[in-house]
Amino acid sequence: QINHGGPQAVVDSEQGVAVASLNLDAGKKAMKMSDFFSAHSFFDHGISYLRRGHWEQQYDLSLELFNLAAKCALMNAEHDHLEILIQQIMHYAKCFEDKC
């Protein structure tokens, strides 16, 4: 239900990070149940709550959301979205291991 309000419903970046983290947790649970469509939706919602500069300020959260969203996009055969996610990861990842 929290995602129905959208990113504009949060008042500051701390709330946005909290909601993004909740979406990350929900997406992981959906993945454990092999529900990659729901998981992808949760990860995308989580990404949408991140504010400008999130790669610098919330690197670990950003990397995990983008990586898991990419895995789900691959499983769901959403190749266009997968390409966008991978481009972001390749551009902002700090080290080679984060790009794998």
Sequence and secondary structure as in RCSB ss.txt:
>XXXX:A:sequence
QINHGGPQAVVDSEQGVAVASLNLDAGKKAMKMSDFFSAHSFFDHGISYLRRGHWEQQYDLSLELFNLAAKCALM
NAEHDHLEILIQQIMHYAKCFEDKC
>XXXX:A:secstr
 GGGG GGG  SHHHHHHHHHHHHHHHHHHHHTT HHHHHHHHHHHHHT  TTHHHHSHHHHHHHHHHHHHHHHH
TT HHHHHHHHHHHHHH SSGGGG 
